[in-house]
Amino acid sequence: MEEHFVYLVLSIVEEIPYGKVATYQQIARLAGRDKNARLVARILANANRYGNYPCHRVVNSKGRTAPNWEEQRLLLEEEGVQFQRNGCVDLAVDQWKQ
């Protein structure tokens, strides 16, 4: 994995405002690699190697939180992010509009 791309992704994640979320695809697009949403997810899964980043603010394109990371929803709710009845973030309300 290219270190430059890793730090580019992490710098974008740092810009997501408190109380907002972005999608993996959105981060990939902002990094100039539209087709690399899965790579973004992999980078964020290992982000703790590089420092402390607000990775909890990144969800999939349906608004689903990361599997096996129950704390993610709690962190988002603490920031006021709204969830729909199906358990997904309401992207129409809380998606970061950069």
N, C-alpha and C positions, 0 to 999 in steps of 0.2 A: 504494500500500500504506500502510495506517495505521501511523504510527510507534509509536503506543501498542501496537498488536497485535504489532509486530515486537519491541519490548522486553519485552512480556509473554512471548512465546514464548522469547526468549533467556534470560529470568530463570528460566523453568521448566527449560530445558535445563541451566542452571548447577546446578540442584538434583539432577540425576541422579547418584547416588553412583558413585564409582570402582568399576569391575568390574561395573557394571550397565548395561542398555540400556533405552531406551524406544522406542516406535513413534511414527511421525508422527501416527497417529490418537490415540494416548494423549496426546500433547502438545496436539493440537487440543482434545480433550475437557477437559483440565485448564485450557486457556485459555478454555473456555466456548463453543467453536465446533466442535462435533462433526463437522460436515461440511467442515471446512477442512484436512484432512490434506495435500492437495496444496499449499495455500498455506504450510503449515508447512515442507514440503520446499523450496519456493522460497525462503523466508526463510533457511533453514539453508544453502542453496547460496550465499547472499550474506552470510553472517554475518560474514565477515572484514571487511566494511565497518564493522562496529560494535564490533569488538574480538575478543578471543580467547575462544571458547566451546568446550566439549567436544562439538561437533556429531558427532564420531565415535561417540558413544554413542546415536545415533538411527538406527534401522533401519526397514524397512517391516514390514507386519503379518505377513509370513511369516518375518521374521528376516533378510532379505537386506540386504546392505550396499549403499551407493550405487554405481551404475554408474560406471565410469571413475575410481574412487578406491581404488586398491589398498592405499594406506597405511591405510585405515580398519580393515581386518581386522587388520593388524599392531598398530595401536594398541590395539584391543580385546583381542587375544591377550596383549599385554604387561600388561593389567589383569586377566588371568585369565578372560576371557569365553570360554565354550566354544562350539565350532562343531560342528554335526552333519556327517555324511558328505556331505550335499548342499551344504555350504558355507554354510548358514544358521546364524545364532545360535540356540542352544537357548533359546528364550524361556521354556520351562517352568522352566529353571534360573536364567537370568540376567536376566529382565525385572524392572525396577524395580517394586516393589509399594509405591506411595505411599498 
